[in-house]
Amino acid sequence: MVNLIIPDKWQQDAVKLLREGVDVVVQAPTGSGKTYIFELLYESLKGQAVYTVPTRALANDKLAEWRARGWNVGISTGDLAENLDARVVVATLETQKSRFLRRAGPKLLVIDEYQLLADPIRGTNYEIILALAPPETQLLLLSGSVANPFDVAEWLRRNGRCVELITHQQRPVQLDEIMLSDLPVNAPASIRGYWPKLLSRALLSDLGPILVFAPRRQMAEELAGSLAAALPSEEPLILTQEQNALLGEPLAKFLRNRIAYHHSGLGYAVRAGIIEPLAKRGQLRIVVATMGLAAGINFSMRSVLVAGTHYQAGNFQRQVRPDELLQMFGRAGRRGLDEYGYVLVTPDIPRLHNAYPLRLKRADPVDWPTMIAVMQEAAVRGEDPFGIAKELATRLFSARPLTIGVEQFYVGDSRTRLCQLPVDGERARLVRRHDLEMRTPDGQWEPQPSSCESTLGKLLVRLPSGRWRPALATVAVAERYGFGALCKFRRNRHQFEYGRQIPLALVRGDHWVPAKWLRKLLRERFPLLAAEQRWTVDRYLEHLLPVIETEMKGRLHESIERDSTVFGRFRFLQVPVTGYQDSRGRILENPEIRRAYPTVCQGCLQKAECETLDLAVSPALAWRELGLVDPKGVPTRRGIIFSFFNQGEGLAIAAALEHPDYWIKDIIFDLANMRVGHRFSMDDSYGEGRLGAICQTVYQRGEYPG
């Protein structure tokens, strides 16, 4: 008997387009047969195909499944590389990154679950590989949980690719939601436990078999154990001796009771060789799987229950996303067996309306390590690293253009920029990195020093005509000081200065009577002095002259008597002022100032443009400041090391490797300790402190977005 599967119309359309050389984006519900599109292509492949999957466990499963069909299949994951020249290579996508950085690629690249394009950690690798895919590499993107596949197709078209979108909205089996607490059938009184009671009611209501998604491996195993103990099967499953040996206890015991757990910790022979075939044939009542392997479940059951809102992903707790729920709920209902699939719920666990497609959008930051890696490959090929990075930034999945901070350099003829610094922020800082120059009375320009303290008698001021004169030789300056009538003092044969002349006193015999303005001042501020009407000359000069000089802010130079009135003539030579001292010792007030641009900027036609450039830190400027690239964008040794790691971890490793006393084994220990939260050093945080201190020293406590 031949098991003949006739492709649906949408599957046939996708295969036809792929055979015509068109890129295809497929949006179809979970369990509808997206992988079958690729399987139909195998016999007609004209070159190597790389089929990427989200996890290593999935890659191992696909390898075994397709090898069992007699296909020529290899595998490439983080911990396994085998038969890499095979007709089909199953891989985790990250293992293909270096290949695409070299502008090489397979004949066909399949990305299963391409919604990972929006993953906050792995998404940048998906984005970069799609952006770098050469025209000779055909693309097939598969997902059932993307809300905007048209945006992805349009993005690829903007990058010059010929792309068609295939959408199939109809599920193979319709979904319905059932509240377990509303089921009319009650669990037998002998059954204990929350989940055993609820799931027994579901089984008694003919809602089995049931696929339960648990947050963690341990919970999956414990829940399967409690269900197997509480729900004995009336028709135990008979296992072969070989199956019992592979399964081991307690899993074999669970299976005999037609209950199993399913996670990536199980070997392929157990998962794909025993549990999944039994589940597909309807021989199991309940399978408890981990949420983290939800994308790898390739079988459906009549009902699905998601037993939590968070799950374990590596060392992190992650909240179940709506698109992940959609994927899990999509496993409800067996094509050709069930008229309806059922989502089993309680008030405390996710409901059907919580599941919906994910709208893909990229995270804002540019992926620094990948960009540096791209620039390194460009440098090896003799190309312009910054130019290649700028071009790549325009090819990323973004509704608005992404900038790396070199864009203005490539506007127009870059040869007119004399400094030849591609980083816009670096040129902006260079042109502003100027000294101020001042013009001296001789017409010469010299560096402007810091202001200094001097006296008014030494100060020179610049007239509107541009000539310089002593400050006290100008009416405008003299009028700033003291009060009374202006008077002149001759300095020498050719120079004079202004001062002030005021009445001091009326002469009455041998005594002086203070002038009217002075009497008023004394009454207001010095009433004891005001009480004395007549003063001898000596006492006047001793007690009243200091008051007058303070008020005038000048010094009495001489006194003259005219018509029984004594007048004082005051000079202001010692009044303190601030000015700039030139190279000849002259004190200048407000000299003409100009910017002293760096030599390379002085004759540059783009100087004015550079003065308008943003001073904010761009990715390219950060790479320069951190020492990751040289002025032309060629990655340094530090930058190359940095590019091998994710996010900022490479910065720490590069800094540690530059430290001669930091041994490799210590670096490895300290990094491992940080990753697992002090599990190696326990309370001794010496390692992390050392690594952190080195980073602070090397990178000057810098903070950079991205």
C-alpha positions in Angstrom: 0.0 0.0 0.0 1.4 3.4 -1.0 0.8 6.4 1.3 0.2 9.1 -1.3 0.0 12.7 -0.1 -1.4 15.2 -2.6 -0.1 18.7 -2.0 -2.6 21.4 -1.3 -2.9 24.2 -3.9 -0.9 26.7 -1.8 1.9 24.1 -1.4 1.9 23.5 -5.1 2.1 27.2 -5.8 5.1 27.6 -3.5 7.0 24.7 -5.1 6.3 26.1 -8.6 7.7 29.5 -7.6 10.8 28.0 -6.0 11.5 25.9 -9.1 11.3 29.1 -11.1 14.0 30.7 -9.0 11.7 33.0 -7.0 12.2 33.6 -3.2 9.1 32.6 -1.3 7.7 33.7 2.1 5.1 31.2 3.4 2.6 32.1 6.1 0.4 29.2 7.1 -1.0 27.8 10.4 1.0 25.4 12.5 0.5 21.8 11.4 -0.7 22.8 7.9 2.4 21.3 6.1 4.9 24.1 5.5 7.9 21.7 5.8 6.3 19.5 3.1 7.0 22.3 0.6 10.8 21.8 1.1 10.4 18.0 1.0 8.7 18.2 -2.4 11.8 20.1 -3.7 14.4 17.6 -2.6 14.5 15.5 -5.8 14.7 18.7 -8.0 17.4 20.5 -6.0 20.1 21.9 -8.3 22.6 22.6 -5.5 23.0 22.5 -1.8 20.1 23.4 0.5 20.6 24.6 4.1 17.5 24.0 6.2 17.7 26.1 9.4 15.7 25.3 12.5 15.5 27.2 15.9 17.2 24.6 18.1 19.9 21.9 18.1 17.4 19.3 19.2 15.2 20.1 16.1 18.2 19.9 13.9 19.1 16.4 15.2 15.5 15.3 14.7 15.4 16.5 11.1 18.8 14.9 10.4 17.6 11.5 11.6 14.2 11.8 9.9 15.5 12.7 6.5 18.4 10.2 6.7 15.8 7.5 7.4 14.3 8.4 4.0 17.6 7.8 2.3 18.4 11.5 1.8 22.0 12.8 1.7 21.9 15.0 4.8 24.5 16.7 6.9 24.2 18.8 10.1 25.8 22.0 11.5 24.9 23.1 15.0 26.9 24.7 17.8 28.3 21.4 18.9 28.2 19.2 15.8 29.4 19.5 12.2 29.0 16.5 10.0 28.8 15.9 6.2 28.8 19.7 5.5 29.0 19.1 1.7 25.7 17.1 1.7 22.8 17.9 -0.6 20.9 19.1 2.5 22.5 20.5 5.6 20.2 20.9 8.7 21.6 23.7 10.8 21.0 26.3 13.5 21.1 29.6 11.6 24.0 31.1 13.6 26.4 28.4 12.3 25.9 29.8 8.8 26.8 33.4 9.7 30.5 33.2 8.8 29.6 31.7 5.4 27.3 34.7 4.6 29.9 37.2 5.9 32.2 35.8 3.1 29.4 36.5 0.6 29.0 32.8 0.1 25.8 30.9 0.5 24.0 27.7 -0.5 21.7 27.4 -3.5 18.7 27.4 -1.2 18.4 28.7 2.3 15.3 27.6 4.2 14.5 29.5 7.5 11.9 27.6 9.5 10.2 29.8 12.1 11.5 33.0 10.6 9.5 35.0 13.3 12.8 34.7 15.2 13.8 37.7 13.2 12.2 39.7 16.0 13.8 37.8 18.8 15.7 40.3 21.1 18.8 38.0 21.3 18.9 35.9 18.1 17.0 38.2 15.8 20.1 40.2 14.7 21.7 37.0 13.2 18.5 36.2 11.3 18.4 39.8 10.0 22.0 40.0 9.0 22.0 36.7 7.1 18.9 37.7 5.1 20.4 41.1 4.4 23.7 39.5 3.3 22.2 36.6 1.3 23.8 36.8 -2.2 21.5 36.8 -5.3 22.6 33.3 -6.1 21.1 32.0 -2.8 17.4 31.4 -3.0 15.3 32.0 0.1 12.3 30.0 1.6 10.9 31.5 4.8 8.4 29.6 6.8 6.2 30.6 9.7 2.7 30.3 11.0 2.8 33.1 13.6 3.8 36.4 11.8 1.2 39.2 11.6 3.0 41.2 8.9 4.6 38.7 6.4 4.0 41.3 3.7 6.5 43.6 5.4 9.1 40.9 5.3 8.5 40.2 1.7 8.6 43.9 0.9 11.9 44.3 2.8 13.5 41.6 0.7 12.2 43.2 -2.5 13.8 46.5 -1.4 17.0 44.6 -1.2 16.7 43.7 -4.9 15.2 40.2 -4.5 12.3 38.7 -6.4 9.9 37.6 -3.7 6.4 36.2 -3.6 4.3 35.8 -0.5 2.2 32.6 -0.1 -0.5 32.9 2.6 -2.8 30.1 3.7 -5.2 31.1 6.4 -7.4 28.0 6.9 -6.4 25.6 9.6 -6.5 21.9 8.8 -8.8 21.5 11.9 -10.9 24.2 13.5 -10.2 25.2 17.1 -12.6 25.5 20.0 -11.9 26.5 23.6 -13.2 24.5 26.5 -13.1 25.6 30.2 -12.2 22.5 32.1 -14.1 23.5 35.2 -17.3 23.6 33.1 -17.1 20.0 32.0 -20.2 18.1 33.2 -18.1 15.0 34.1 -16.4 14.9 37.5 -13.2 13.1 38.2 -13.4 9.9 40.2 -13.0 10.5 44.0 -9.9 8.3 44.0 -7.9 10.8 41.9 -5.9 13.3 43.8 -4.0 16.4 42.6 -5.1 19.5 40.7 -4.0 18.6 37.2 -4.8 14.9 37.4 -8.4 15.8 38.4 -8.8 18.3 35.6 -7.2 16.2 32.9 -9.1 13.1 34.0 -12.3 15.1 33.4 -11.1 16.0 30.0 -10.3 12.3 29.1 -13.6 11.2 30.4 -15.3 13.9 28.2 -13.6 12.3 25.1 -11.2 15.3 24.7 -8.1 13.0 24.5 -5.5 12.6 23.5 -4.1 15.7 25.2 -0.8 17.6 24.6 0.2 19.5 27.7 2.9 22.2 27.5 4.8 22.7 30.8 7.3 25.5 31.6 10.3 23.4 32.5 11.8 19.9 32.0 11.4 19.0 35.7 7.8 20.1 35.7 7.1 18.1 32.5 8.6 14.9 34.1 6.9 15.4 37.5 3.5 16.2 35.9 3.8 13.1 33.6 4.6 11.0 36.7 1.7 12.3 38.8 -0.7 11.8 35.8 0.6 8.3 35.2 0.2 7.4 38.9 -3.3 9.0 39.2 -4.8 7.8 35.8 -4.1 4.1 35.3 -4.9 2.9 31.8 -7.4 0.1 31.4 -5.4 -1.0 28.3 -1.7 -0.8 29.1 0.6 -0.2 26.2 2.8 -3.2 25.4 6.4 -2.2 24.8 9.1 -4.3 23.2 12.2 -5.3 25.1 14.3 -2.9 22.9 11.9 -0.1 23.6 12.1 -0.7 27.4 15.8 -0.7 27.2 15.9 2.6 25.3 13.3 4.3 27.5 14.5 3.2 30.9 12.6 3.8 34.1 10.4 5.7 35.0 9.6 6.7 31.4 8.8 3.2 30.3 6.4 2.8 33.2 4.7 6.1 32.2 4.4 4.9 28.6 2.9 1.6 29.6 0.2 3.8 31.2 0.0 5.7 27.8 1.4 8.9 29.3 4.8 10.4 28.3 6.9 13.5 28.7 8.8 15.1 25.7 11.7 17.5 25.9 15.1 18.1 24.3 16.9 16.2 27.0 15.6 13.0 25.6 17.6 11.3 22.9 16.4 11.3 19.3 15.7 7.6 19.4 13.3 8.0 22.3 11.7 11.2 21.1 11.4 10.6 17.4 11.6 6.8 17.5 9.1 5.9 20.2 7.1 8.8 21.7 6.3 10.8 18.5 5.2 7.7 16.5 3.0 6.5 19.3 1.5 10.0 19.7 0.8 10.3 15.9 -0.9 6.9 16.0 -3.1 7.9 18.9 -1.6 5.4 21.3 -0.9 7.9 24.0 -3.5 9.6 26.2 -1.4 12.5 27.4 2.0 13.9 26.4 3.6 16.5 28.6 6.1 18.6 26.5 8.2 21.6 27.4 7.3 25.0 26.0 10.9 25.6 24.9 10.5 22.7 22.4 7.1 23.9 21.2 8.5 24.8 17.8 9.9 21.3 17.5 6.7 19.4 18.1 5.8 17.7 14.8 2.7 15.9 15.9 -0.8 17.0 16.9 -3.3 15.7 19.4 -7.0 16.4 19.8 -6.5 18.8 22.7 -3.8 21.2 23.9 -3.3 22.7 27.4 -0.6 25.3 28.2 0.1 25.0 31.9 1.8 28.3 32.6 2.7 31.8 31.5 6.5 31.6 31.7 9.1 29.0 30.7 12.8 28.4 31.0 15.0 29.4 28.1 18.6 28.7 28.9 19.4 30.6 32.1 16.5 33.0 31.6 12.8 33.0 32.5 10.8 34.1 29.5 7.1 35.0 29.3 5.2 33.1 26.8 4.6 35.3 23.8 1.2 35.4 22.0 2.8 34.0 18.8 4.3 31.1 20.9 0.8 30.4 22.3 -0.5 30.4 18.7 2.2 27.8 17.8 1.3 25.6 20.8 -2.5 25.9 20.3 -1.9 25.1 16.7 -1.0 21.5 17.7 -4.7 20.9 18.7 -6.6 18.8 16.2 -5.4 15.9 14.0 -5.8 16.4 10.3 -8.1 13.7 8.9 -9.0 12.4 12.4 -10.6 15.3 14.3 -13.4 17.6 13.2 -12.3 20.1 15.9 -9.2 20.7 18.0 -9.7 21.8 21.5 -7.8 24.4 23.6 -8.3 23.4 27.3 -8.1 26.2 29.7 -8.6 27.3 33.3 -9.0 30.9 34.6 -5.3 31.0 35.5 -3.7 29.8 32.3 -3.5 31.3 28.8 -6.7 31.4 26.7 -7.3 31.1 23.0 -7.8 34.9 22.7 -4.3 35.4 24.1 -2.8 33.7 21.0 -2.2 35.9 18.0 0.5 36.4 15.4 3.6 38.5 16.2 4.1 41.7 14.3 7.8 41.6 13.4 10.0 44.6 14.0 13.6 44.9 14.7 15.3 46.1 17.8 16.7 49.6 17.3 20.4 49.1 18.0 22.8 48.1 15.3 24.4 44.7 16.0 28.0 45.9 16.7 29.8 42.5 16.5 28.3 41.6 13.2 29.0 45.0 11.7 32.6 44.8 12.8 32.8 41.2 11.3 31.4 42.5 8.0 33.9 45.4 8.0 36.7 42.9 8.6 35.7 40.8 5.6 35.5 44.0 3.5 39.0 44.9 4.6 40.3 41.5 3.7 38.8 41.9 0.2 40.4 45.3 -0.1 37.1 47.1 0.0 36.1 50.2 2.1 34.9 48.9 5.5 32.8 51.9 6.4 31.3 52.0 3.0 30.2 48.3 3.2 28.8 48.9 6.7 26.8 51.9 5.5 25.4 49.8 2.7 24.5 47.0 5.0 22.7 49.3 7.3 20.4 50.3 4.5 19.5 46.6 3.9 18.4 45.9 7.4 14.7 45.2 8.4 13.7 48.6 9.4 10.9 51.0 8.4 13.3 53.9 8.7 16.8 54.1 7.5 19.4 53.1 10.1 22.5 55.1 10.4 25.9 54.1 11.7 27.5 57.6 11.6 29.4 57.8 8.3 26.6 58.7 6.0 27.5 62.3 5.4 31.0 61.4 4.4 29.8 59.6 1.3 27.5 62.5 0.2 29.1 64.1 -2.9 32.8 63.6 -3.6 34.4 62.4 -0.4 37.8 63.4 -1.8 37.0 67.0 -1.0 37.1 66.2 2.7 40.8 66.9 3.3 41.0 65.0 6.7 39.6 61.8 5.0 37.9 60.8 8.3 34.8 58.8 7.4 33.2 59.0 10.8 30.9 62.1 10.8 31.1 62.5 14.6 34.9 62.4 14.5 35.0 65.2 11.9 32.5 67.2 13.9 34.7 67.0 16.9 37.9 67.7 14.9 36.6 70.9 13.4 35.4 72.1 16.9 38.7 71.1 18.4 40.2 74.6 17.8 42.1 77.1 19.8 41.1 80.8 19.9 43.4 83.4 18.5 43.4 87.2 19.2 44.7 90.0 17.1 47.3 92.2 18.8 47.7 96.0 18.4 50.4 95.1 15.8 47.9 93.3 13.7 49.4 89.9 14.4 47.3 86.8 15.4 48.5 84.8 18.3 47.0 82.3 20.7 44.5 83.8 23.2 45.7 83.1 26.7 43.5 82.8 29.7 42.3 86.2 31.1 44.5 87.8 33.7 44.1 90.4 36.5 45.7 93.8 35.9 45.1 97.5 36.5 43.3 100.1 34.4 46.4 102.1 33.9 47.9 99.2 31.9 44.8 98.4 29.9 44.5 99.0 26.2 41.2 99.2 24.5 40.2 98.9 20.8 38.5 101.8 19.2 35.8 101.4 16.5 38.4 102.3 13.9 40.5 99.3 15.0 43.3 101.3 16.6 44.4 100.7 20.2 44.7 103.3 22.9 45.3 103.3 26.6 42.0 102.8 28.3 42.1 106.0 30.4 42.8 108.0 27.2 39.3 107.4 26.0 36.2 109.2 27.3 34.1 106.0 27.0 36.3 104.2 29.5 36.9 107.1 31.8 33.1 107.7 32.1 32.7 104.2 33.6 34.6 105.2 36.8 33.9 107.8 39.6 31.7 110.9 39.2 32.2 114.6 38.7 33.7 116.4 35.8 36.3 114.7 33.5 39.8 116.2 33.7 43.1 115.4 32.0 46.4 114.4 33.3 49.5 114.4 31.1 51.5 111.2 31.2 54.3 112.4 29.0 54.9 114.8 26.1 52.5 112.9 23.8 50.0 111.1 26.1 47.4 112.1 28.6 44.8 110.3 30.6 41.3 111.2 31.9 40.4 111.5 35.6 37.7 113.1 37.6 37.5 116.5 39.4 35.1 117.0 42.3 34.6 119.7 45.0 36.0 118.5 48.4 35.3 121.4 50.8 34.7 125.0 51.4 37.6 126.9 53.0 36.6 128.6 56.3 39.8 130.1 57.8 42.0 127.2 58.9 39.2 124.7 58.6 37.5 122.9 55.8 33.7 122.4 55.6 32.8 119.3 53.6 31.2 119.9 50.2 27.4 119.6 50.0 27.4 116.1 48.3 29.9 114.8 50.9 27.8 116.1 53.8 24.8 114.3 52.4 26.8 111.1 52.0 28.1 111.3 55.6 24.6 111.9 57.0 23.3 108.8 55.2 26.2 106.4 55.9 28.5 107.9 58.5 26.3 109.8 61.0 29.1 110.1 63.6 31.4 111.9 61.0 28.5 114.0 59.8 28.1 115.5 63.3 31.4 117.4 62.9 30.8 120.5 60.8 34.4 121.9 60.5 37.6 119.9 60.0 41.2 120.7 60.1 43.0 119.9 56.9 45.0 117.1 58.5 41.9 115.5 60.1 39.9 115.9 56.9 42.6 114.0 54.9 42.9 111.4 57.6 39.2 110.6 58.1 37.2 111.8 55.1 39.6 111.3 52.2 39.4 107.4 52.5 35.6 107.7 52.4 35.8 109.8 49.2 38.4 107.5 47.5 36.3 104.5 48.2 33.2 106.2 46.7 35.2 107.4 43.7 37.1 104.1 43.2 40.1 106.2 42.5 43.1 107.9 44.2 43.5 111.6 44.9 46.3 113.0 42.7 46.2 116.6 43.8 43.9 119.3 45.3 43.5 122.9 44.1 41.8 125.9 45.7 39.6 128.2 43.6 37.2 130.8 45.0 37.3 129.5 48.6 36.5 125.9 47.3 38.9 123.0 47.4 38.7 120.7 44.3 40.1 117.2 44.2 41.5 115.6 41.0 41.4 111.8 41.0 43.2 109.2 38.9 42.2 105.6 38.3 45.4 104.0 37.4 45.2 101.3 40.1 41.6 100.2 39.5 41.7 96.3 39.0 40.6 95.1 35.6 40.6 91.8 33.6 42.2 91.5 30.2 44.4 89.4 27.9 48.1 89.8 27.9 49.8 89.5 24.5 53.3 88.3 23.8 54.7 91.8 24.4 53.1 92.1 27.8 50.3 94.4 26.8 47.0 94.0 28.5 44.1 94.0 26.0 40.4 94.5 26.6 38.1 92.4 24.3 40.6 91.8 21.5 39.3 90.6 18.1 39.0 86.8 18.3 39.0 84.1 15.7 38.9 80.3 15.7 42.2 78.6 15.0 41.0 75.6 13.1 43.2 72.5 12.9 45.5 72.8 9.9 43.8 70.1 7.9 40.4 72.0 8.3 41.6 75.5 7.4 41.5 75.0 3.6 38.8 72.4 3.5 35.7 73.2 1.4 33.5 71.1 3.8 34.5 72.9 6.9 31.1 74.6 7.3 29.3 71.3 6.8 31.4 69.6 9.5 30.5 72.4 11.9 26.9 71.5 11.6 27.3 67.7 12.1 25.8 66.1 15.2 28.1 65.6 18.1 26.1 62.7 19.5 27.8 59.4 19.8 27.0 57.2 16.7 27.9 53.5 16.4 30.9 54.3 14.2 32.2 57.0 16.6 31.8 54.5 19.5 33.8 51.9 17.6 36.6 54.5 17.2 36.5 55.6 20.8 36.6 52.0 22.0 39.5 51.2 19.7 37.6 48.6 17.7 38.4 50.1 14.3 41.1 52.4 12.9 40.3 55.8 11.3 39.5 54.1 7.9 37.2 51.5 9.5 39.6 48.5 9.4 39.0 46.5 12.6 41.8 46.4 15.1 42.9 43.2 16.9 40.6 44.3 19.7 37.7 44.7 17.2 38.3 41.4 15.6 38.2 39.6 18.9 35.1 41.6 19.8 33.3 40.5 16.6 33.5 36.8 17.6 31.1 37.3 20.5 27.6 38.5 21.2 26.7 42.0 22.4 29.3 43.5 24.8 30.9 40.3 26.0 33.6 40.6 23.4 34.7 44.0 24.8 35.5 42.3 28.2 37.3 39.4 26.6 39.4 41.7 24.3 40.4 43.9 27.3 41.3 40.9 29.4 43.4 39.4 26.6 45.4 42.7 26.4 46.3 42.4 30.0 49.6 40.5 30.2 49.0 39.1 33.7 45.5 37.8 33.1 45.9 34.2 32.2 43.5 32.5 29.7 42.4 29.9 32.3 41.5 32.7 34.7 39.6 34.6 32.0 37.6 31.5 31.2 36.8 30.8 34.8 35.7 34.4 35.5 33.5 34.5 32.4 31.9 31.2 33.3 31.4 32.4 36.8 29.6 35.5 35.7 27.4 33.6 33.3 26.1 31.2 36.0 25.9 33.7 38.8 28.9 32.9 41.1 28.3 29.1 41.1 32.1 28.5 40.7 33.5 31.1 43.1 30.4 31.2 45.4 30.8 34.2 47.6 34.2 35.1 46.3 33.6 37.7 43.5 37.2 38.4 42.9 37.1 37.2 39.2 34.2 39.4 38.2 35.7 42.3 40.0 39.0 41.9 38.2 37.4 41.6 34.8 35.2 44.7 35.6 38.2 46.7 36.8 40.1 46.0 33.6 37.2 47.0 31.5 36.8 50.2 33.4 40.5 51.0 32.9 40.6 50.1 29.2 37.3 51.7 28.3 37.3 54.7 30.7 33.8 53.8 32.1 32.3 54.6 28.8 28.6 54.2 28.2 27.3 53.6 24.7 23.8 52.9 23.4 23.5 49.5 21.7 
